[in-house]
Amino acid sequence: MNKRLQELPLYRPVEEKSAYIGTDVKYLSSGTLTAEVQPVSDAATAELYGVNVSRSVLLLCAPGAAVMECCRVEINGDMYEVKGVTRYGNYTKAGAEKV
């Protein structure tokens, strides 16, 4: 296995009926995601999102990765939400922002 690849905990959103009005979203564990984590440079993030810059990463996922938008990934104890997913054949590239 490539030394840069990491096994990251993956969480999927599940809607539950709220005790009050409407629904609540909880994130339940959904296995792991094998991916290489690359930080997005501050200049690129600032260009995309303006002055309010949040910490973003790019996930280069292993073939057959089952990741989609709104999933969350835990990286070094911090939670990141997947904002965009692009698929190239068997490979998947996902952008995520720190929650």
Secondary structure, DSSP 8 states (H G I E B T S, - for coil): --TT-EEEEEEEEEEEE-SSSSEEEEEEEEEEEEEEEEE--HHHHHHHH-SS---EEEEEE-TT----TT-EEEETTEEEEEEEEEEETTEEEEEEEE-
